[in-house]
Amino acid sequence: MAKMHTKSKGKSKSRKPIVEKGVIPEGFPLTKEQVEKLIVDYSKQGVKPALIGELLKKEHGVLNVEQITGKRLMHILKEHKLAGDIPPDMMDLMAKAVNLRHHLGRNKKDLSNSLRLKRIESKIWRLTRYYIQSGALPGTWRYDPQQAELLIKGRA
């Protein structure tokens, strides 16, 4: 499949091995409850979900949260009411767009970054349609740059 904003094709990548959910590997030192507690603790400290996965992998040897707990990381956060209203990948893209808008406000002739802003916003609009269809966002939700700036400031 072609990439979104380039002419190049993507590379094929390796896939995760097929494993049973909820089955703890032999010799693994943590239990299911301990892994969930680690996820909740990291989230309460303000760590983003993607970084939680990296920390679990590097510091605790948890290669696949779903294999050990039987649930995905975001499902665990939703159970404990620690997930935000807007999905994290959408928030990251909105933060990029807000930073680029600030940059373009200071540097009006920066044409390459104005093109990057258009590309980022088109990704946001595409994700918006997907998340509305999947039910992660309400049907009336729309991307607005001023609202996004307020959301990003409130998150920081």
VOLO-143548 format. One record per residue: residue in one letter; x, y, z of N, C-alpha, C in turn. Coordinates in pm, whole numbers, padded with zeros to 5 digits, always signed. Layout:
BEGIN
AXYZXYZXYZ;...
***
This chain:
BEGIN
M+00084-00118+00000+00000+00000+00000+00088+00124+00000;A+00051+00225-00076+00131+00347-00085+00116+00429+00042;K+00219+00505+00073+00212+00592+00190+00122+00710+00161;M+00080+00781+00265-00022+00882+00249+00025+01003+00169;H+00140+01061+00202+00181+01185+00139+00313+01173+00064;T+00350+01054+00020+00470+01037-00060+00438+00942-00175;K+00530+00936-00270+00508+00847-00384+00559+00707-00356;S+00635+00690-00248+00698+00562-00222+00599+00461-00165;K+00632+00335-00186+00554+00227-00127+00613+00195+00010;G+00537+00135+00096+00587+00099+00227+00666-00031+00222;K+00743-00055+00326+00818-00180+00337+00732-00280+00414;S+00750-00406+00382+00681-00506+00462+00754-00520+00594;K+00682-00543+00699+00742-00547+00832+00713-00681+00897;S+00790-00712+00999+00765-00835+01073+00641-00816+01160;R+00578-00924+01190+00456-00921+01271+00485-00982+01407;K+00404-00945+01505+00416-01005+01637+00376-01152+01629;P+00441-01236+01707+00401-01377+01705+00262-01395+01765;I+00193-01495+01718+00058-01524+01768+00070-01591+01904;V+00009-01528+02004+00013-01584+02139-00127-01581+02198;E-00149-01662+02298-00278-01665+02364-00288-01548+02461;K-00405-01487+02466-00427-01376+02558-00445-01428+02700;G-00390-01354+02795-00408-01387+02935-00320-01501+02984;V-00227-01547+02902-00137-01655+02942-00001-01594+02975;I+00040-01606+03099+00167-01549+03142+00279-01646+03106;P+00386-01598+03038+00496-01687+03001+00567-01744+03124;E+00631-01858+03106+00703-01921+03217+00820-01834+03261;G+00839-01823+03391+00951-01747+03444+00930-01597+03446;F+00810-01550+03410+00784-01405+03413+00757-01364+03557;P+00830-01263+03608+00823-01233+03751+00696-01160+03797;L+00625-01093+03707+00509-01013+03748+00379-01088+03722;T+00278-01056+03803+00145-01112+03781+00062-01015+03698;K-00055-01061+03659-00146-00978+03580-00184-00851+03657;E-00213-00866+03785-00253-00751+03867-00139-00651+03884;Q-00016-00701+03896+00098-00612+03911+00121-00530+03784;V+00102-00590+03667+00119-00519+03541+00012-00411+03528;E-00113-00445+03563-00220-00345+03558-00192-00231+03655;K-00141-00261+03773-00108-00157+03871+00003-00066+03818;L+00102-00124+03751+00209-00044+03691+00153+00052+03586;I+00062+00003+03503+00002+00086+03398-00075+00201+03461;V-00155+00172+03563-00234+00276+03630-00142+00378+03699;D-00037+00330+03765+00056+00421+03833+00126+00514+03734;Y+00173+00457+03622+00239+00541+03521+00142+00645+03465;S+00018+00605+03442-00080+00698+03388-00110+00810+03487;K-00118+00777+03616-00144+00880+03717-00028+00977+03729;Q+00094+00932+03691+00210+01021+03692+00211+01112+03569;G+00120+01091+03474+00111+01177+03357+00185+01125+03236;V+00220+00997+03236+00293+00939+03123+00192+00901+03014;K+00225+00932+02887+00138+00900+02775+00133+00749+02754;P+00023+00698+02695+00009+00553+02676+00123+00490+02595;A+00171+00557+02492+00280+00500+02412+00407+00487+02495;L+00432+00585+02580+00550+00579+02666+00534+00476+02777;I+00410+00454+02820+00386+00350+02920+00429+00215+02864;G+00392+00188+02739+00432+00063+02676+00583+00049+02666;E+00651+00159+02632+00798+00155+02624+00860+00131+02761;L+00808+00199+02863+00862+00181+02998+00842+00038+03047;L+00725-00019+03020+00699-00157+03060+00796-00252+02990;K+00824-00224+02864+00914-00312+02789+01057-00300+02839;K+01105-00176+02859+01245-00154+02896+01274-00187+03042;E+01189-00144+03132+01218-00157+03274+01166-00286+03337;H+01057-00340+03284+00995-00455+03349+00990-00580+03261;G+01031-00569+03136+01035-00687+03049+00899-00731+02999;V+00799-00643+03001+00666-00677+02951+00665-00648+02802;L+00680-00751+02720+00686-00730+02576+00548-00704+02516;N+00447-00771+02568+00314-00759+02513+00214-00754+02628;V+00155-00638+02651+00060-00619+02763-00061-00708+02744;E-00108-00719+02621-00229-00796+02594-00208-00945+02623;Q-00087-00995+02600-00060-01135+02628-00070-01165+02777;I-00020-01074+02859-00016-01099+03003-00150-01069+03069;T-00210-00955+03036-00332-00914+03105-00460-00962+03037;G-00451-00994+02908-00571-01032+02834-00647-00911+02783;K-00596-00790+02812-00660-00665+02768-00552-00574+02710;R-00592-00487+02620-00498-00391+02565-00477-00278+02666;L-00369-00205+02647-00330-00100+02741-00440+00006+02753;M-00496+00049+02640-00600+00153+02644-00728+00102+02712;H-00757-00026+02700-00876-00081+02768-00855-00078+02920;I-00734-00104+02963-00705-00097+03106-00721+00047+03156;L-00670+00142+03078-00684+00283+03117-00830+00327+03118;K-00910+00277+03023-01052+00313+03021-01126+00254+03140;E-01088+00133+03181-01152+00070+03298-01130+00153+03424;H-01012+00212+03434-00979+00291+03552-01008+00440+03531;K-01077+00472+03421-01117+00610+03387-00997+00704+03380;L-00888+00656+03319-00767+00736+03304-00741+00773+03158;A-00821+00721+03066-00805+00755+02925-00877+00887+02898;G-00822+00968+02811-00883+01096+02779-01004+01079+02687;D-01073+01190+02664-01189+01188+02576-01147+01172+02430;I-01030+01229+02397-00979+01224+02260-00865+01123+02256;P-00860+01036+02155-00753+00936+02146-00615+01000+02142;P-00514+00933+02197-00381+00993+02209-00314+01026+02077;D-00336+00945+01972-00273+00977+01845-00331+01105+01785;M-00459+01126+01805-00523+01250+01759-00469+01370+01837;M-00451+01353+01968-00396+01464+02050-00254+01498+02006;D-00174+01397+01973-00037+01424+01929-00035+01500+01798;L-00123+01462+01705-00131+01534+01578-00180+01677+01599;M-00275+01695+01689-00324+01831+01716-00215+01916+01780;A-00132+01856+01866-00021+01931+01926+00078+01974+01819;K+00106+01885+01723+00194+01922+01611+00136+02039+01532;A+00006+02032+01504-00059+02137+01426-00056+02270+01502;V-00079+02267+01633-00076+02390+01713+00064+02451+01711;N+00167+02367+01728+00304+02419+01725+00339+02476+01589;L+00294+02411+01482+00322+02464+01348+00248+02594+01323;R+00126+02606+01375+00054+02733+01359+00126+02848+01430;H+00180+02820+01549+00258+02923+01618+00381+02961+01536;H+00449+02862+01480+00568+02887+01400+00533+02969+01276;L+00423+02933+01210+00383+03005+01090+00333+03145+01122;G+00286+03168+01243+00248+03303+01283+00370+03394+01291;R+00484+03338+01331+00608+03416+01339+00682+03421+01206;N+00670+03316+01125+00744+03303+01000+00645+03283+00885;K+00590+03392+00836+00481+03384+00739+00524+03331+00603;K+00653+03341+00570+00699+03299+00438+00750+03155+00435;D+00733+03082+00540+00782+02945+00548+00684+02853+00475;L+00709+02835+00346+00614+02760+00263+00620+02610+00287;S+00737+02558+00317+00745+02413+00338+00668+02371+00462;N+00674+02452+00567+00599+02417+00687+00449+02444+00671;S+00411+02537+00585+00268+02555+00561+00212+02432+00489;L+00294+02370+00401+00252+02246+00337+00243+02134+00441;R+00339+02128+00534+00334+02026+00639+00210+02043+00727;L+00172+02168+00754+00051+02192+00834-00071+02137+00761;K-00079+02159+00631-00193+02106+00555-00197+01953+00562;R-00079+01890+00554-00074+01745+00560-00116+01694+00698;I-00069+01759+00802-00105+01718+00938-00255+01733+00960;E-00310+01845+00913-00454+01866+00932-00536+01768+00850;S-00487+01729+00733-00562+01629+00656-00560+01495+00729;K-00450+01462+00797-00446+01340+00878-00545+01349+00994;I-00553+01468+01054-00648+01488+01164-00791+01468+01115;W-00824+01524+01000-00961+01510+00947-00991+01364+00913;R-00892+01293+00858-00912+01153+00826-00933+01071+00953;L-00852+01097+01056-00869+01028+01183-01003+01062+01247;T-01048+01186+01231-01177+01227+01286-01289+01142+01228;R-01287+01125+01096-01390+01041+01033-01385+00899+01087;Y-01264+00845+01101-01249+00708+01152-01302+00695+01295;Y-01261+00789+01382-01302+00779+01522-01451+00806+01541;I-01512+00887+01457-01657+00907+01466-01728+00778+01426;Q-01680+00713+01318-01741+00588+01275-01724+00477+01377;S-01608+00474+01444-01584+00367+01541-01647+00398+01677;G-01695+00521+01697-01762+00555+01822-01670+00611+01929;A-01543+00632+01898-01450+00687+01997-01473+00836+02017;L-01527+00904+01916-01561+01046+01926-01710+01062+01897;P-01774+01162+01958-01916+01184+01928-01934+01232+01783;G-02051+01210+01727-02077+01245+01588-02071+01393+01559;T-02084+01475+01662-02082+01620+01641-01943+01680+01655;W-01843+01598+01687-01708+01650+01711-01645+01694+01580;R-01585+01812+01578-01514+01864+01462-01382+01922+01507;Y-01282+01914+01419-01151+01973+01448-01158+02122+01422;D-01118+02200+01522-01110+02345+01509-00975+02387+01566;P-00893+02459+01489-00758+02495+01537-00758+02572+01669;Q-00853+02662+01690-00856+02738+01817-00892+02647+01933;Q-00989+02558+01913-01025+02462+02018-00909+02367+02047;A-00839+02326+01940-00724+02237+01958-00618+02304+02042;E-00596+02432+02020-00496+02505+02100-00534+02507+02248;L-00662+02526+02275-00708+02526+02415-00694+02386+02477;L-00725+02281+02399-00711+02145+02450-00566+02113+02482;I-00475+02154+02395-00333+02124+02414-00279+02201+02534;K-00321+02327+02550-00277+02405+02667-00331+02343+02796;G-00455+02292+02793-00514+02229+02911-00448+02098+02946;R-00392+02030+02848-00328+01902+02870-00189+01920+02930;A-00122+02028+02893+00017+02048+02938+00028+02087+03083;
***
